[in-house]
């Protein structure tokens, strides 16, 4: 599980950077829907062990970061927060 999350996080980090630097290349709708689906995924395993919660929580964090990076890259934040 840790290996799968680690490898996915490496690719996800590149997507986060790309979404921030070139926000027009990432459509917001699909990432928002995936983040919403991940919320339901986390909610469906409430009360489960940490191992069972790890992957759905990882997906939620990843999709939320990509969505936030794309929004920040498009200027939906106060100017001067990030370079």
C-alpha positions in Angstrom: 0.0 0.0 0.0 2.8 2.4 0.9 4.6 1.7 -2.3 1.5 2.4 -4.4 0.7 5.6 -2.6 4.4 6.7 -2.8 4.6 6.1 -6.6 1.2 7.8 -7.1 2.3 10.8 -5.0 5.3 11.3 -7.2 3.2 11.5 -10.3 0.6 13.6 -8.4 3.2 16.1 -7.3 4.1 16.7 -11.0 0.4 17.2 -11.8 0.1 19.7 -8.9 3.1 21.7 -10.2 1.7 21.6 -13.8 -1.7 22.7 -12.7 -0.2 25.7 -10.9 2.2 26.7 -13.6 -0.1 26.1 -16.6 -3.6 26.1 -15.1 -5.3 26.3 -18.5 -4.2 22.8 -19.2 -6.3 21.3 -16.4 -10.1 21.4 -16.5 -11.5 22.1 -13.1 -14.7 20.1 -13.4 -13.2 16.6 -13.5 -10.8 17.3 -10.6 -13.7 18.7 -8.5 -15.8 15.6 -9.3 -12.9 13.3 -8.4 -12.4 15.2 -5.1 -16.1 14.9 -4.3 -15.9 11.1 -5.1 -12.9 10.9 -2.8 -14.9 12.5 0.0 -17.5 9.8 -0.4 -14.7 7.2 -0.5 -13.3 8.4 2.8 -16.8 8.6 4.3 -17.5 5.0 3.2 -14.6 3.6 5.3 -15.2 5.5 8.5 -14.4 3.3 11.4 -12.0 1.2 9.3 -8.3 0.6 10.2 -5.7 3.2 9.3 -4.5 0.9 6.4 -8.0 0.8 4.9 -8.3 4.6 5.3 -4.9 5.4 3.8 -5.7 5.1 0.0 -9.0 6.9 0.0 -7.6 9.7 2.2 -4.5 10.0 -0.1 -6.8 10.4 -3.1 -8.8 13.1 -1.4 -5.6 15.0 -0.5 -4.2 14.6 -4.0 -7.3 15.7 -5.9 -7.9 18.6 -3.5 -4.3 19.8 -4.0 -4.6 19.6 -7.8 -7.8 21.5 -7.8 -6.4 24.2 -5.4 -3.2 24.5 -7.5 -5.2 25.0 -10.7 -7.3 27.6 -8.9 -4.3 29.4 -7.5 -2.6 29.3 -10.9 -5.7 31.0 -12.4 -5.5 33.8 -9.9 -8.3 32.8 -7.6 -6.2 33.9 -4.6 -4.8 37.1 -3.3 -1.9 38.4 -5.4 1.5 37.9 -4.0 0.8 34.7 -2.0 2.8 32.4 -4.2 5.6 33.3 -6.7 
